[in-house]
Structure formats: structure tokens, C-alpha cells
Amino acid sequence: MRPRCDAVLMIGFGGPTAPEEVRPFLDGVLRGRPVPRERYEEVIRHYEAIGGRSPYNELTTKQAVALRTALWRDRPRIPVHLGMRNWQPYLSDAIHEIARGGARRILGFVLAPHRCEASWERYQATVREALDELGADAPAIDYPEPWHAHPLFIEAIADRTAAAMAQLSVAQRSSAQLIFTAHSIPVSMAAASHYSEEAEESARLVARSLGRSAWSVAYQSRSGDPREAWLEPDIGSALRSLRGRPAVVVPIGFICDHLEVLYDLDIEAAAIAHENAIDMVRAQTAGDHPRFIEMMAAIIRHHAGA
């Protein structure tokens, strides 16, 4: 029998909430990684282009509030906490707060639909470090099963995609290509996980629910050593290959808007589309869509034995 959780920890990446936080945030994210200075300054300029901050923390907090409301309305009244791997509120602080509240088993909900070492194991490692700090007082932690194909997640993304398609003319909709995007990762990392297969499955299910046969998966936001192979095709190449056909870009690998969505898609990819005479619209991320919140609540209720 599955042990019942008595606290929920939403686990996110984190982001800078003001211009003066951008450099300290990047210093933390990149600690120990040999990133060229010119790349570092380029990312600074990307943040400046979207207003000098990320809405990630604000949007994730909205998700937490919506989830708490859903759980407390229908029971069980499980406390919902929010912890970030790379910025405040840090995971360590959130876990210590949960322990002080007397919880003995946490459900850790990592806010990434597709799993690989970067989007899954690294978060678990940070959580383990925080639990180790507590020693014998540390609560246990469980994680949900993969949810990239959960019907409510698919429904939420399909609704976001349909809303984006509605921005095109009727004639454009019939010929438009759906391009689902996920963060690119090294091919070697992908080979050790089901990341690309999970992204493909999510995309296929959304396209099928909308009755669309013209769809593809592309990757975005690659970084790191240019000599290393990363997942392709890149979103820029995918757009150029359309030869003028309309495109609906769906960031299915991202749960809320942040730099990779607001700059890499809304600015960089949009510029490529414009240069190639492509009418491009971008679907919203899952965010606090009611079906996505309902999915999280359903998973938590299952773990709570409700």
C-alpha cells in the first residue's frame, strides 16, 4: 500500500525577479560550468530584452495558489509548498519549513513534463541534499509517476493550442504546421532517458486530440559546447523548412513562461519566421490552466489516499 503524503512540494527551476538579481542568478545556475564570458553577457542581454526579469516565480506561485485552492476545496487539506532549485524560495528552505510543520512524507512535484538528467535527477539530488541536512528529522519523499501523457495535461495543452490557432485566418489554419518545442539537451543525455520519446508522445496526443496530422517536434534553447551533439531539429531550422506555411509553435516542454519562451520563441524564433514570410503564432504554456491544475490535484489526491 502506498504511504500517504501529508505535504506537497512543487519543485521548480527559479528565476530572477528584478534586474539586479539577473547576474547573481546566472552565477548560481552556471557555477562550476565553463561558460564563455561572451555567452554569459549574451544571456544578460536576453533578459534585458524581456524586461530585465523572469515571470517564472510569479507564475509558479500562481500555480501553487490555484493548486492549494483546488485541494482545499475538495479535500484533502494538504499544505502546498514551493521550492526552487536556483533561486528564492530555495528548495532547502522549503523542505526545512515543511519539516518544522511536522510533515513526515512529502510528495515532490517536479514542474517538468519530460524527464532526463537535467530536468529530473538534478532536482532530486538537490532535494536529497536538503533532506540530508535534516538528518533523522528529515521527512520521506515520493515522486509521482510520469504525467507527460496524462489526459488532463493533454487537454490543457490542446486548449492552449486551439486558442493560438484561432489567431490565424480560417484558410491559414488548414495549412498551418504545429511545431511542438522542448528544451534541447545533449544527445548523450537523451540516450540515457526517455526524454525525446516523452516529448513526441505528448505532441502526438495533443495533435490527435485536435485532429491535426501536420505536426512535428523541434528543440530550442541549446547551450554548452558547440562541438557536442544536441537534439535537433532546432526551432529555427524547423521554421525555415516550412517555406512560407503558417506555424503554430507550442512550447509543450515548458510549464510556464520564462526566458526560453519569452526570448527564444517570442523574439528569436518570431524574427526567423518574419524573415521567412511565415505567419507564426505561439501557444501559451500550461500555466494555471484549470485542467493542468486539476491534473496536479488528482495526482496528489491519489498519493494522499483520498
C-alpha positions in Angstrom: 0.0 0.0 0.0 1.3 3.4 -0.9 2.3 5.6 2.1 0.1 8.7 2.3 1.8 12.1 1.7 1.0 14.9 4.2 2.7 17.8 2.3 3.2 18.8 -1.3 6.4 20.4 -2.6 6.2 22.0 -6.0 9.8 21.9 -7.4 10.8 24.5 -10.0 13.9 26.0 -11.7 13.5 29.5 -10.3 14.2 32.8 -12.0 15.4 36.4 -11.2 12.5 38.7 -10.2 14.3 42.0 -10.7 17.2 43.3 -13.0 19.7 43.4 -10.1 19.1 39.7 -9.5 19.9 38.5 -13.0 23.7 38.3 -12.6 23.6 36.6 -9.1 21.0 34.2 -10.5 23.2 33.3 -13.5 26.2 32.9 -11.3 24.4 30.3 -9.3 23.0 28.5 -12.3 26.3 28.3 -14.1 28.5 27.6 -11.0 31.1 25.0 -12.0 30.3 25.2 -15.7 32.9 26.6 -18.1 30.6 29.0 -19.9 32.4 31.6 -22.2 32.0 35.1 -21.0 30.5 36.3 -24.3 27.7 33.7 -23.8 27.1 34.9 -20.3 26.8 38.5 -21.5 24.5 37.4 -24.3 22.1 35.8 -21.8 22.2 39.1 -19.8 21.1 40.9 -23.0 18.3 38.4 -23.5 17.0 39.1 -20.0 17.2 42.9 -20.8 15.1 42.3 -23.9 12.2 40.7 -21.9 12.2 43.5 -19.3 15.2 42.5 -17.1 13.4 39.9 -15.1 11.7 36.5 -15.4 8.0 35.9 -14.6 8.8 32.3 -13.7 8.5 32.7 -9.9 5.4 34.8 -10.1 3.7 32.3 -12.5 4.7 29.3 -10.5 3.3 30.9 -7.3 0.0 31.4 -9.2 0.1 27.7 -10.0 0.7 26.9 -6.3 -2.2 29.1 -5.2 -4.5 27.5 -7.7 -3.5 24.0 -6.6 -3.9 24.9 -3.0 -7.4 26.2 -3.7 -8.3 23.1 -5.6 -7.1 20.7 -2.9 -8.7 22.6 0.0 -12.0 22.9 -1.8 -12.4 19.2 -2.5 -10.2 17.8 0.3 -7.7 16.7 1.4 -6.4 19.8 3.0 -2.7 19.1 2.3 -0.3 22.0 2.6 1.3 23.1 -0.7 4.9 24.5 -0.6 7.0 25.9 -3.4 10.8 25.4 -3.7 13.2 26.5 -6.4 16.5 24.9 -7.3 18.2 28.0 -8.5 16.6 31.0 -6.7 14.4 32.0 -3.8 12.4 30.4 -2.3 15.1 27.8 -2.3 14.3 24.1 -2.0 16.4 23.7 1.1 14.4 26.5 2.9 11.0 25.0 1.7 12.0 21.5 3.0 13.1 22.8 6.3 9.8 24.7 6.6 7.9 21.5 5.8 9.8 19.6 8.4 9.1 22.2 11.0 5.4 21.9 10.3 5.5 18.2 11.3 5.0 16.6 7.9 6.6 13.1 7.6 6.1 12.3 3.9 6.3 14.8 1.1 5.1 14.4 -2.5 7.7 16.2 -4.6 6.1 17.5 -7.9 8.9 18.5 -10.3 7.5 21.0 -12.8 8.9 19.4 -15.9 6.8 17.1 -18.1 9.6 15.3 -19.8 12.3 13.6 -17.8 16.1 13.5 -18.2 19.1 14.1 -16.0 18.8 17.9 -16.3 15.0 18.0 -15.7 14.6 15.3 -13.2 17.7 13.8 -11.5 19.3 17.1 -10.7 16.2 18.3 -8.9 16.1 15.0 -6.9 19.8 15.5 -6.0 19.1 19.0 -4.7 16.2 17.6 -2.6 18.4 14.8 -1.2 21.0 17.3 -0.1 18.3 19.3 1.8 16.9 16.2 3.4 20.4 15.1 4.4 20.9 18.4 6.3 17.9 17.4 8.5 19.3 14.0 9.4 17.0 11.9 11.4 14.4 14.7 11.4 14.0 14.6 7.6 10.6 13.6 6.2 10.5 10.9 3.5 9.8 12.0 -0.1 8.0 10.4 -3.0 7.6 11.5 -6.6 4.6 10.9 -8.9 4.7 8.7 -12.0 5.4 10.4 -15.3 2.5 12.6 -16.3 3.5 13.8 -19.8 0.6 11.8 -21.3 -1.9 12.4 -18.6 -5.3 13.2 -20.3 -5.7 16.4 -18.3 -2.3 17.7 -19.3 -3.0 16.9 -22.9 -6.4 18.6 -22.7 -4.8 21.8 -21.2 -2.2 22.0 -24.0 -4.7 21.2 -26.7 -6.9 24.1 -25.4 -3.9 26.4 -25.4 -3.0 25.3 -28.9 -6.6 25.7 -30.2 -6.6 29.3 -28.8 -3.4 30.1 -30.7 -4.7 28.6 -33.9 -7.8 30.8 -33.6 -5.5 33.8 -34.2 -4.9 32.6 -37.7 -7.4 33.0 -40.5 -9.6 30.0 -41.4 -7.5 29.5 -44.6 -4.2 29.6 -42.7 -5.4 27.1 -40.0 -6.0 24.4 -42.6 -2.4 24.6 -43.8 -0.7 25.5 -40.6 2.1 23.3 -39.1 2.0 22.6 -35.4 5.6 22.7 -34.1 5.9 21.4 -30.5 9.1 22.5 -28.8 11.1 21.2 -25.9 14.4 22.3 -24.4 17.3 20.7 -26.4 19.7 18.5 -24.4 22.9 16.7 -25.3 22.2 13.6 -27.4 24.2 11.6 -24.8 21.9 12.7 -22.1 18.8 12.0 -24.2 20.1 8.4 -24.9 20.1 7.7 -21.1 16.5 8.7 -20.7 13.1 8.7 -22.4 13.1 12.5 -22.8 12.6 12.7 -26.6 10.1 9.8 -26.6 8.1 11.5 -24.0 8.1 14.8 -25.8 7.0 13.0 -29.0 4.2 11.2 -27.2 2.9 14.5 -25.6 2.9 16.2 -29.0 1.3 13.2 -30.8 -1.6 13.1 -28.2 -2.2 16.8 -28.4 -2.2 16.8 -32.3 -4.5 13.8 -32.3 -7.0 15.4 -29.9 -7.1 18.4 -32.3 -7.4 16.2 -35.4 -4.2 17.6 -36.8 -1.9 15.5 -39.0 0.6 18.2 -39.8 2.8 18.4 -36.7 6.4 18.0 -35.7 8.7 18.3 -32.6 11.6 20.7 -32.6 14.1 21.7 -29.9 15.2 25.0 -28.7 17.5 26.9 -26.3 20.6 24.7 -26.8 23.7 25.9 -25.0 27.0 24.3 -24.0 29.9 23.1 -26.0 29.1 23.7 -29.7 31.2 20.6 -30.6 28.8 18.3 -28.7 25.7 16.9 -30.4 22.4 18.1 -29.1 18.8 17.1 -30.0 17.6 18.5 -33.3 16.0 19.9 -35.4 16.3 23.4 -33.9 13.2 25.5 -34.0 14.8 27.9 -36.4 15.6 25.2 -38.9 12.0 23.8 -38.4 10.5 27.2 -39.3 12.7 27.7 -42.3 11.7 24.3 -43.7 8.1 25.4 -43.9 8.7 27.6 -47.0 6.1 30.2 -46.0 3.5 28.0 -44.5 1.9 29.3 -41.3 3.1 27.9 -38.0 1.6 27.4 -34.5 4.5 26.9 -32.1 3.6 25.0 -28.9 6.2 25.0 -26.1 5.0 21.7 -24.7 8.2 21.1 -22.7 7.7 24.3 -20.7 5.1 24.6 -17.9 5.2 28.4 -17.6 6.7 31.4 -19.4 10.3 32.3 -18.7 13.4 33.3 -20.7 13.4 30.3 -23.0 9.8 31.0 -24.1 9.7 34.8 -24.0 13.0 35.4 -25.7 13.9 32.2 -27.6 10.4 31.9 -29.1 8.7 35.3 -28.9 11.7 37.2 -30.1 14.3 35.0 -31.7 12.0 32.4 -33.4 9.5 35.1 -34.3 12.3 37.0 -36.1 13.2 33.9 -38.1 9.5 33.5 -39.0 9.3 37.1 -40.1 12.4 36.8 -42.2 11.0 33.8 -44.0 7.5 35.3 -44.5 5.9 32.8 -42.1 2.8 33.8 -40.1 3.7 32.3 -36.7 1.6 32.3 -33.5 2.8 30.9 -30.2 0.5 28.9 -27.9 0.5 29.8 -24.2 2.2 27.4 -21.8 0.2 25.2 -19.4 0.5 27.8 -16.6 -2.5 27.8 -14.3 -4.9 26.3 -16.9 -7.7 24.7 -14.9 -7.1 21.3 -16.5 -3.4 21.4 -15.6 -4.2 22.4 -12.0 -6.9 19.6 -11.9 -4.3 17.1 -13.1 -1.9 18.0 -10.3 -4.7 17.9 -7.7 -5.8 14.4 -9.0 -2.2 13.1 -8.7 -1.8 14.5 -5.2 -5.2 13.0 -4.1 -4.1 9.6 -5.3 -0.9 9.8 -3.3 -2.8 11.1 -0.3 -5.1 8.1 -0.4 -8.1 10.5 -0.9 
